[in-house]
Amino acid sequence: MKKILYKPMKNKVASIIKILGIGLTELIIDFELDVYSFNSIEWDEEDDKVYLHIFEDDDIDISYDFDDLSEDDQLAIYSLLSSILYN
């Protein structure tokens, strides 16, 4: 049931990424959630997934699946991206 409820939020976030990215599928933006501090957010069109990335050092890229976040964190990301888009 979780996937049915939260898929629309993922789709909304993916749409905003596409708009803000102006043709690119990844936004380099630092933001903090309850879990970690992230450095970018990416929409993977092929897998229809949204990933959050943490970049450490020069060679390490840790990915985190948007679907695995709490609904509060998903809403926080949507709110952040929406505020950038509409302001």
N, C-alpha and C positions, 0 to 999 in steps of 0.2 A: 504494500500500500504506500510506503514511503516514496517510491519512485514515481507513482502516479501523482502524488501531492506536490512533490518538489520539482518535477520536470518543467512545469511552466516557469518557475523561478529561474532555472538554468537557461531556458530558452530566452527569457527576458534579458538575462545577463549576457548571453551570447549575442543577442541583437545589439545591445549597447556597445559591446566590444567591436563588432563589425562597423558600427557607425563612427565611434571614436577613432578606430584604427585606420579609417579611410583606406580600405582595401587590405590592410594587414590584419592578421588574426591574433596578435599579441600586443598588449599594452604594458609598457615598462612603467610601473607605478609602485611606489612603496606604500604599504598599508599594514596596519596591525589588526589582528583579530585576537580573540581569547586564546586561541591555540598557539599561533606563531606570528612573526612579522614576515610578510611576503614582499617580494620584489617585482613580481609581474603576474598578470593573469592572461590566459590564452584560451581561445576556443579552437578545438581540434575538429575541423569540419568532417574529416573522414570518419572519426569515431563518434562524432556528435557528443563531445565531452568538453567540459570547461576544467582547466587545470590552473592551479596556483603554483608559482615557482619561488623557491628560495635559492639565491645564488650565494655560494660560499667560495671564497678564494677565487681562483680563475677557472678551475676545471670542474667544480661541483655544482650540479643543478638538481635540487630536490623538488620533485613534483608532488602535488597533493590534489586529489580529486574533489571537485566542488560538491559532488553528490555525497561525499563522506562528512561534510561539514554539518554542524548543527543548524537548525532553521534560523536561529538568531544570527549566526555568522553569515549565512546565505543572505539574509535580509540586510545585514550591515554592508556587504559587498554591493548588493543591488542599490542601496541608498547612496553609497559613495559614488558609484558610477553614474547614477541618475543625477546626482547633484553636479557632477562635472558636465554632463550632457546638457542639462537644462539651465545652467548658470553662466 
